[in-house]
Structures are given as C-alpha cells and as structure tokens.
Amino acid sequence: MQEFIEYIVKRLVDHPEDVKVTQIDSEKTSILELSVKEGDLGKIIGKSGRTAKALRTLLTAAAAKSGQKRAILEIIE
C-alpha cells in the first residue's frame, strides 16, 4: 500500500522528491503517514478536501481487494 500511495502522490505534486510515506502497522490496521513539501500540501488536500478523500477511498479499496487489513491515510503538515 505504501508504494501505491507514493506512486499516485508523486504524480500530483510539483516536488516528487520530497514525498515521504511512512507505514505504521498494528494488529488490525495500517496507518500510512504522508508528508509532502509545504507548497504541495494544497494539491494533496484539494478543493474542499476532495483529492484527500479520493486518495483515502483508493487506499481503502486497494487494501480490501488485496485482502490486507484496514488502511488509513494521514496527511502530515
């Protein structure tokens, strides 16, 4: 899941070299922490949070399809 989110986000931002995704695993969930350069934060969140919501939806669907545990995306400012 980490590579999946990293792949998508790098194509959305102006500074793909500053994209960092950290995965924290627990028993039932995987938390993916996403950090980008400050100028790219608006592109990831999107208008009214639509892009962030779409990323979370894709992550949830990909995790369910691959049979993995629940995945949560957190955007770090």
Secondary structure, 3 states (H helix, E strand, C coil): CHHHHHHHHHHHCCCHHHCEEEEEECCCEEEEEEECCHHHHHHHHCHHHHHHHHHHHHHHHHHHHCCCCEEEEEEEC
